[in-house]
Amino acid sequence: MKPKIEVSMLESVRPIRDIVYDLLRKAILEGDIKPGEHIVENEYAEMLNTSRTPIREALRRLETEGFVEYVPRKGVIVKGFSLKDIIEIYEIRKSLESLAMRHAVRNITDNDIVTLERIVETMEKAHSTGNIEELVSICQKFHDTLLMISSMPRLKTMINTLQEYLEAFKRATLGKESRRKNAIAEHREIFLAVAQRDAVKAEEQIIRHIEASKRSFLENYKISLE
């Protein structure tokens, strides 16, 4: 399935290679282009009314990030995530997000604490209505706010990339009532630790949250991924 191309994207002043990269990356992450599918340069060049050069440049970047691979005599194929890949991503997240917590605690203001508390309250309300999409969005807002408070833009970019890899799995695991309830409790514990400006406890709570997310993922996907 080929991703939809929005007119606004084509009218952008950004380089076409960046537009193609964002388009393909989003389509792969959201499952519009599935593992094992071919990405043919000519087809996308025609679709975007451009030469093959920016398509090829975007694909090289995606290959570097592990989204696609060049297979002899077959061309560019979308890669799937193995069980080992997913576990590795969770482990990296623990290290990076622990670092983010330390800096967030160091930088947090009273206004930031009020903002985070409101986000957690909104999260709890979304859970009560059973709106999973809204809950996923609010959880992401909570993490994004903490990353912004950490004032480490490069770290934020790395963590967001890892979280995007797990986006589809996150929605599925939060589909379970028990996981939603536990996830919200974990976010409140993270908030309380940060609000108390307790860096050690904040790191412990973010690791606990990521470990719980990993366990939930394994319960749902381990058999199908092995």
Secondary structure by P-SEA (a helix, b strand, c coil): cbbbbbcccccccccaaaaaaaaaaaaaaaccccccbbbbaaaaaaaacccaaaaaaaaaaaaaaccccccccccbbbbbbcaaaaaaaaaaaaaaaaaaaaaaaacccaaaaaaaaaaaaaaaaaaaaccaaaaaaaaaaaaaaaaaaaccaaaaaaaaaaaaaaaaaaaaaaccaaaaaaaaaaaaaaaaaaaaccaaaaaaaaaaaaaaaaaaaaaccccccc
